Amino acid sequence: MDISLLKASIEQQERLALGFQTGDLSQARADSLKAYFSEPYGNEQEGRSQVVTSDVSDVVEGVLPGLVRVFTSGDEICTFEPFSLEDEPGAKQESDIVNYFLTQSNNFLPFLQTWLRDGLISKNGYAKVLWDDDEVQDIETYQGLDDNEVAYMMSIPELKLEEQSQDEYTGLMTLKFRKTTKKGKPKLYNCPPETVLVNPDHTEVSLRNAKFVQHRIKMTISDIREMGYKIEDGISDSFENDYGDEYITRNRWADETWNQEVANDPASRVVTFKETWIRIDYNNDGHTELRRVCMVGTTVLENEETDTVPICCWTPVILPHRHIGRSLAEMVEDIQETKTALLRTGLDSLFLSIHGRWAISDKVELDDMLVSRPGGVVRLHAGAMPGEGHIMPMVPPALAGQAFPALEYMDSVRETRTGITRYNQGMDANSLNKTATGINAIMSAAQARIELIARSFAECGLRDLVMLVHELIRKHSEKEMTIRLRNQWVPVDPRDWKTRYDMTISIGLGTGNREQQMSNLMAVMNIQKEAFQAGIVTPENIYNSATKLAEIAGFKSPEQFFSKEQPQQPQIPPELQKQIEQGKQELQRLGEENQNLKGEILKRDTDTSAKIYEVDKRSATEIQKVQMQNDSKQELATFQAIAEAIMQSQQQLAAKVTEMDAKEPDLEPIMSVVTELQQQLAAMQPVGIKQIRDESGKLIGGVRILADGTEQEISIQ
């Protein structure tokens, strides 16, 4: 496919996409934001009440603490399910690592609040996950280095030489290095809803199977260059001055002149960076593939095939077969507008009852009637007397008494529609006068609505987020890492991880459910006490109940309070214990005697071997002499008997040594392995460095000589 056709396809999808700045969705989101901020509706009149109620904000902020508590009160956000019994330790470790990067490596609480608020206000909330290769740079100075140490320090790739100096008396060097350490990790970003475009026929909340997704953000030319793209200062940007109503409403306190081009600094010019994921048949093989295309204006900066869309989405109320759902703000906007009108009417009625209208005759001083102040005097003209009807009040209708009950009715409608009541927020002063059963029923219903929203968030947005974090850790890890998990430093190598599909999102417990769970566990533990006597409950069952109780109570390390049962040693009577101690002492004494005996046997074996050698030598000579001379057969027999006796003694000695060796462990294989490892380590140790200097005598390199004779070149930058 030609690149121009790709750009044309992207441009067409942009115009049709959900969330485009000129579409109805963008305007609806802007209206929800205005209602959340309690901005004026534009129909206010001079001299009349202009108050705006805050129902949208009250509902959003009322449900948010419960949702945050749901996902932060537990020890784990997610748990990966193992494929088999052997895979259980690996799945547990991967769960711990992903939870670590989510909650500790990122600012998870602000990220979570922003993501939840986006969905509660603007229908859909979006989040993005990217791999961030964070570099930490430190300055290190080394003093008093000789030529060999300098060559070694220069060979370390993490160190970059910044400065060097040499002492004129000692000749030793002082080097200053810049040490760069890379710490890669998945980074979580909140995407404002107006910056994400989705194809209009997408029927799922999740964006994993979307045909078109685009994330457009405002960036400076310098920021884009920091990402590794080479762009010109004067690159065109068709969306440079395109700010929609939704963006302006969100940035209500910002000065919009910040995005103007700075004449003296072209690198600070703000442009729209568009990152697009589109499914298209770019290689003309008859099948569409997912491609990632980065553009500024109509200039393509990157075009590559990818396997996932790193943007996650959620919505509070899922609509069937639609990507865009409903927000709590949308469900309350009309109630806020109605209550605003009622409240304004009631306040205007109260104001008119205090500062009412009057019918006066020409005998009354007009200036005095135009000023309304406490204790003010109204003057009458000459000849006019009070009580003659020169001043008549125009009584306005008493609407305040009717408006405020109507406000109460609208509050009940809001509570019924959203499930966010004053009882579960602790705001009703009369709740103590109501029955406990009725209050529990109201709170349970409200809790169920909050849990439904939490489940929608968990299964739509959070599941995709966890999967993306797991995938990024597995793909981008280049070496084994050591992370502290559960108060222990654990080595982890994500390169050996499996591709996970089965996962459980842990939904935390609300206050009511938490107390109920603790009560149920206490009841179970009381039953376990009696069942333990019957033998149908093990100590491990009681340990599991106790640790679960500690987790529900909010403690993230239950092992601090409970420990698994250790195998108990049998009780030994004192008499038997005394005999055992005596036996140990006797065994120790026999062992020492065995060691001494073995030494004597080895010494005797050495002496005997020498004697045998001398006797064998003399015997052989004498036997040969006797045989050659045949002088005395009796002497020959005597020497043969002596030789046989010596041989028998040697065999007995060898058997004794074998018996002693059998009583002690055989250390020869272990010593053989240790000796081999020592030889390998010795072969790898450097034994010297050859210096390489140029014609002027300056040190320009070297050669490291290892113990096995091999050489390694050392370069000096």
N, C-alpha and C positions, 0 to 999 in steps of 0.2 A: 504494500500500500504506500502511496506517495505521502510525504509528510504534510502536504497541503490538505489532502483529504482527511488526515487525522485531525488537523487543527479545525477544519470545517465541522467535523463530527462533534468535537468538543464544544465549539461555539454554539451549535444547534442544541446540544444537551443543556448548556447553560441557560439559554432563553426559556426552555421548557421546564427546568428543574424546580422542585419544591424549595421554597425559601428564597427565590430570586427577589431582588430588592424592589422590583415594581409589582410583585404579585400580591394576592390577597393574604397569603400566609404571613408575609413580612409585616403587613399593616395590622393584622390581628395580633401578632406578637408585640408590636409597638403599643397597641391599645392596652394589652395586658400589663406591660411595663409601666405605662402611665397610671393605670389603676393601682398597681402595687406601690408606686411612689405617691399616690393620692394627689395627682396633679389635677388642676382645674379642668372642667369639661369644655370650657369655652362659651357656655351659655349664661355666665354670671352677669348680674345687673348691678349697676352702680347704686350704692345705698341699700342694697339688700344683702342678706347673708350669703357668703361664698364658701362656707365650710364644705369639706369633702370627707366622708367617712373612710375608714381604713380597713374595710372588711377583707379585701384581698390580702393585704399584708398580715392581718390577724390570722387568717386561715393558714397561710404559708408558714409564717413563723410559729404558729401553734403546732403544726404537724412536724416541723423540721427537727426539734429536739428528740422526739420519739424515734424518728428514722435514724438519726445519727447514733442514738443509743443502741438501736438494734444492731448496727454493724460494727460498733466499737466496744461493746461491753464484753464480748467473748474473747477467748484467747486466739482463735483462728478465724480468718475470714473465709478461707476455702480449704477443702480437703480433697486430694486426688485419690481416686479409688484404684487399688492394685489390680493387675491383670490376673495374678495367681498368688499362691501362698508365698512363693519365693520372691515375688515382686513387692511384698508388703513393706519391708524396710526401705526400699527405694522410693515407693510412693510417699511414705511418711517423710522422708528427707526432702523430697521435692516440694511437698506441701509446706514444710517449715521454711525452705528457702524462698518460695514465692511469697509467703506471708511476710517474711523479713523484708524483702524488697518493696512490698506494697506499703507496709506500715512504718518501717524504720528508715529505709533508704530514701523515701519521699515524704513530703509534708502531706500526709494522707488526710488529716482532719480538714484543713482548708480546701484541699482538692475535693473531698467528699461533699462538703457543704455547698461549694459552688456548683458541682454537678447536680446535686439534688435540687437546689434553688432554680437552676435553669429549667429542669423538667417541670417543677411545680408552677413556674410562672409562664414559661414560653412553650409549653406542650411537650417538647422534646429536649433532652439534655445530651450533649455530645462531649466525649473525651477522647484524647489521642495518646497513643503510647509509642515512644521512640526510644532507640538505643542511644544513650549519651556517653560518649567517650570523654569523660572528664579528665583533664590533666592537672596535676598538682605539681608546682615547681617550687623547689627549695634551693637556697644558696649554701654551699658547703665549702669550707676552706681547710686545706691541709698544709701543715708547715713541717719543715725539716725533712724533706724527702730526698733520697739519693736517686741516682739514675735508674736503678732497678725498680724502685717504688714508683717513680714517675712513669716509667713504661707500663707498669701494671695498672696504675690509675687511668692512664690514657686508653687502655684497652677495654674499659668498662663502657658498654654502649649507652647506659642511662645517664652518663656524665658528659656534659659539654663544657669545654674549657672556656672560661670567661677572662681570667687574668692570670699572669704568671710573673714571678720575680725570683731572683737568685741572690743568695747572700754572698757578698764579695770576699768574705774571709773563709767561710766553711764550704762554700760551693753548693750548699743544700738549697733545694727549690721550695717555693711557696706557691701553691696552685689554688685558684678559686674556680669551682665548678658550679654549673646550674644543673640540678638533678630533676629530671622530668619523670613523674610516675603517672601512669594511666590507670584510672579506676572506672571501668565501664559499668553502666547500670541502666536498667529501664527507667525512663523518665515519663512522668504523667503530666499531661497538659489538659487544661479546660478549654474547650472550643466554644466561643459565643455562638448561639444558634444561627445568627445571621451570616456567619462565615462558612457554613456547611450547606452545600447543595446536593440534592438526591434526585434521581430520576423519578418522574411523577407516577409511573406505574409500579413502583416498588411496593410490595404487599406485606413486608415484615418490618418489625421494629429494628431487628438486627441488620447491620450493613454487610454481613459476610457474603451474601449472595447478590448484592446490589449491582446493577449494570453500570451505574455512573454515580460517583461520589467525588465532590470537589471541596477542598479546603482552601479558602482564600484569606490571606492575612496581609496586613499592612507592614511592610518592612523597608528599611533603608537599603540603599545600594551597598553600603558597607556590610550590613548584616548578611545580605545574600552572598557577598564575597567570602565572608567568614564560613559559610556553608560549603565552600569549595567551588562555586560557580564563577566563571569568568564572564563578566558583563561590562558593557560600556557605560560611561557616566550618562550619556544622553539616550539610553534605551527608552523606547516608547512604552507607554502604559495607558491602555484604553480605559481603565477604571480608576485613574489616579484621583479624580475629583468626584467620584461617585460615592456619596454618603447617603444611605437610606434613612428613613424615619426611625427605624428600629435602632440603628447605630447611634443616631443623634440622641434618642431618648435614653439609651443606656449611658451615654457619656454626657449627662445633662449639666455637669459642672465643668466640663472641659472646654478649653478655648480651641475652636476648630482651626485656628491659624497655625497650629503646630505642624500641620502636614505640608505647609507651603515650601516650595523649593528655596533653598538657601543659595544665593548667587555665588558666594565665596566658598562654598563647600558642596560640590556636586555629590560627594559620597553620602551626604546626609539626606538626599532627596528620597521621599517616601514613595514607594510603588506598591502595587498589588502582586504578591507572589502567589501563584495558583498551583496547587498540587492536586493533580487529578488522577483518579483510578477509574479506568474505563475498560469495559469488556468489548473487544473489537478484534476482527480477523486481520491483524496487521501483517502477518507473514504469508497470507493468501494460501492457507492449507485447508480451508473449508471449515475451520473451527475457531470460535472466538477464544481469546486468551485475555487474562487480566494484565493490563499495562499501567505503569506509573509514569505520568507525564508531568514535568515541572515547566511552568511557563511564566514569563513576565510580558504582559500584553500579548503580542502574537509571536514572540520569540521563544522557541523551544530550548530549554536549558538541559533537559534530561528526558530520555525516552527509553524505558527498560521494561522487561517483563517481570512481574512479581507474582506472589502467591497468596497475598492477603491484603485486606484493607485495614490499616491500623487505627480505625476510628470506631468507637463504641457508642451506642445510643440507648436511651431508655425513655419511657413515658409513663406518667402516673396511671392513666386510664387507657388501656389498649382498645383500639377500635378494630373490629374485624376487617381483615384484608386491607389494612391501611398502615402506612408507615407513620403518619402523623396521628398522635393520639389526642387526648383531652387533658388539660391541666386543671389544677384546683382554681387557679386564677380565672380561667374561662368559666368555670361553674359558678363563680361568685360575682362576676363583673356586673351582671344585671341587678343583683341584690344590692351591691354597693351603690349603684346609680339610683335605685329606688330609695334606699335609706338616706342618701344624700339629699334627695328632693324632699323627703318627709322631714328630715332634721332642719333643713333650711326653712321649711314652712313653719315648723314649731318655733324656731328661733325668731323668725320675722314676726310671728304673732306675739311672742313675749316682748319683743322690742317695741312693737306698736302699742302694746298695753301700757308700757312705761312712757314712751315718747309718742303719744297718740296725735291724732289730727283734731283740729278745733275749728268750729264755726264762730266767727267774731263779727261784730258790727263795726261801723265806722267810728264808734266811740272808744275803741281800744287802740293802744299804741302798738303798731304793727311790729316794730323792731323788738319789743319785749317778747312777742309771741314767737318770733323766729329763733330765739335763743332758749334752749331747754337746759336748765341747770337746777340742781337742788336749792331750794330756798329763793328762787328767782322771783322778783317783783314784777307784776304786770300793771302798768299804769293805764287809767281811764281818762278820757278827755273831760273837760270841765262840764259839769251838769250831769254826768253819767254816774250812776250809783251801782254798787255790787248787788247782785240778785235781780237785776232788771232784765237778765237774759242776753247781755252783751257778749258773753262767752259761753258757748255750748259745746261740750265734748262730742266727738263723733266716735262712738263705741265700735271698735273693730270686732269681728267674730273671734271667739275664743277657740282657736284651733290647736293650741299647744296640748290641751287635754286629750285631743283625739290623735295628734301626731305621735306622741310618745308611746302609747299602746301599740300603734301600728309599727313602730320601730321594734318593739319586743316581738311582734309577730314575724317580722322579717328576720330577726335573729334566730327564731325557731326554724324557719325555712332554711336558713343557711346551715344550721346544725344538722338538720335532716338530710340535706343534700350532700354535705361533705363528710359527716360523721365526726367532725371536730366540735366537741361540746365544751361547755364551761366546767363540767364536772371533772373531766379527765385532765383539765388544766388547773384545777384547784382554785377557780375564780368565783364559784357560786357560794355566797355567804349563807344561803339557806339550805345547803345540801345536808347539813347535820340534822335538820328537822325531817328529812325524808327517810324512808325505810332503807335499811342496809341492802335488802334484796333488790330494791328498785335501782339504787345507785350502782350496785354491782352489775346489773343487767345493762344499764346505760354505758358504763365504762367498758364492759365486755364488747358491746356492739361497736363503740368507738375504737377500741383496740383492734377489733377484727378489720375495720376499714384501714387502719394504719398498717397492719400486717399484710393486707392485700397489696397496698402500694409498695411496701418493702419487698414482697415477693416478686412483684413486677420488675422492680429495680434489680433484684438479685439475678433473676433468670434472663433478663434482657441485656442490661448493660454490664453488670459486674461479672457475669460469667464470661462474656467476650473479653473483658479487660484482663481477667486472670489468665485466660488461654493465650492472649497476646503476650503477656509478661513471661509466661512459661516458654513460649516459642522464642522470644528474643533472647532470653538467658541461654537457651540451648544452642541457638545459632551463633551468637556473638562471643561466647566465652572462648578464650584462646588458651587458657591454662587452668590448672587446679587452683581453687581459692579456699581460703580458710575463714569461716564465719562463726561467730559465737551464737550458738543456739542452745536455749535452755541451760544457760550458765556454763556451757562447755564449748571449747573451740573444736570445731568439726571440719575436717578436710572434705571438700566437695568438688567434683569434676562434672560440670553440666554437659560436657561433650558426650558423656555416656548415658544421658537421659533418653527415655523413650518418648515418642509422640503420644501425648495423653488426650483422650477423648472423654473419659468418664470422670466427672468431678461433682462434688457436692458443695454448694454454697451454704455456709453456716449462718443461719439467721439468729441473731441474738434474741434475748428474752426481754420483754418489757417488765415494768415493775410488778404488775399483777401476776403475770405468768411466772416471773422469777420466784415470787413468794409461794406460788402454788407448787412449782417444781420442788422447791426446798421442802415444803410440807410433805409432798408425796415421797421424797427420798427419805425423810426422817421416819415416815411410817414403814417404808421398806426395811430400813435398818433395824427398827424395833422388831419386825418379824424375823429378820436374820438372826437376831440374838437367840430366839427360841429355836429356830431351825438349825442353828449351829450345834445345839445339843443333840439333835436327831441325826446329825451327820449328813444333812442334805445341803449344807452351805459350807464353803471352804473359806479360809482366810483371804484368798485372792478375791472372792466375791465381795467380802466386806471391804477390802482395800479399794476395789473399783467404786463401790457406793460412796465411800468417804472422799475419794478424789473428785468424783463428779459433784458431790455436795460443795466442795471447796471451789470448783470451777464456777458453779452457778452463783456462789456467793461473791464472785468477782476476783478471786485470787488466780493469777495466771500461772503460778508454779505450785500446784498442790503437793508436789513431792517434798516441799519444805515442811509440811505438816504430817505427812503419812509416809511410811516406808513399807515396802513389800516384806512379807514374812521371810526371815532367814531360817534355813534348816537348823533345828535345835539339836544340840549335842546331848546324848544320853547322860543321865545323872549317874555318876560313878561313886560307889560307897567309899568312905575314907580309907578303910583297910585295903581295898583293891587299889585305890589311888596311890597309897604308900608303896605297895608292891610294884606298881607300874614305875614309880620314880626310881625305886631301887633297881628295877630291871633296866631302865634307861642308863643309870650310872654304870651298871655292869656291862651293858653293850658298849658304852663309851670306852670303858677300860679295856675290853676285849679288842675294840677297834684300834686303840693305841698299841696294844701288844701285837696285833696283826701287822701294823705298819712297821714296828720294830723287827718282827720276825721276817717280814718280807725283805727288809733291808739286809738283815743278816744272811738270808738265803741267797739274795743277789750277790752279796760279797763272797759268800762261800762258793757260789756257782762260778764266780770269776776265778777264785783261787783254784777250785777243782778243775776248771777247764784248762788252766795253765799247767797244772800237774798232769792232767790226762795227756796234754800235748807232749810234755816231756817224757812221760812214761811210754806213750805211743811211739815216740821217736826212738827212745832207747830200746823199747821192745822190738820194734821193727828191725833195728840194727842187730840186736842180739839174736833175734830169731833167724835173720838172714845169715848171721855168722855161724849159728849152730847148725842151720840146715846145710850151709856150704861145707862146714868142716865135719859134720856128723860125729862130733866128739861125744856129745852127751844128750841122749834122748830125754833123760829125766829133767835136765835143765830146761829143755824146750817145753816140756809139759808144764813146768812150773811157771814159766813166763806166759804161756797161754791162759792158765788159770788166773794169773794176776790181771791179764787184759780183760777176761770175761767179768771178773769182779768189778773192775773199774767201769765197764760198760753198764753193768746192772746198777751201780751206784748213780751213774749219770742219768739213767732212765728214771730212777726214783726221785732224783732231784728235780727233773723236768716235770714229773707228775705233780710234785708238791707246789711248784711255781704256778702250774696251770690251775690247781685247786685254789690258790690264793687269788689269782686274777679273776676267777669266776665269782668271788665274793664282792668285787668292786665293779662299778660301771666301767664299760669300755669307752675310754676317752679318745681313742685313736681316730675314729671318723670325725669327731668334733674338732679335734686339733688339726686334722687334715684340712677341713673346710676353713678354719680360722687362718691357717698358714697360707692357703690359697688366696683368701681375701686380702691378707696383709701384703702378699706379693703383688696383687693387682693394684692396691692403693699405693704401694711403693713405686710401681711402674708409672703411675699417673702424677707423681709429685715432681715439680720442677726442681732440677738440680743446678741450674745456672741460666744466665741470660747473656746472650751475645749482643753487644751494642753495635748499632750501625750509625755512623756519622757521615756528614757530607764533607766536602773539601775544606770548609771553614772550621770544621770540628764541631758543628752543631749536631746534637742528637736528633736523628730523624726517624729512628725505628729500632727494632730489635728482634731477636729470635729467642724464644723460650725453649730450653732443652729439658726434656722429661727424662725420668730415670731409665725408661726402656730404650732410650736412644733417639726417639722421634723428636721432631722440632716443630714449633708453632710460631708463626710470624706475628709480630706485634707492630701495628701501625700507629703512628702518632699524627693526629690531625693538626 
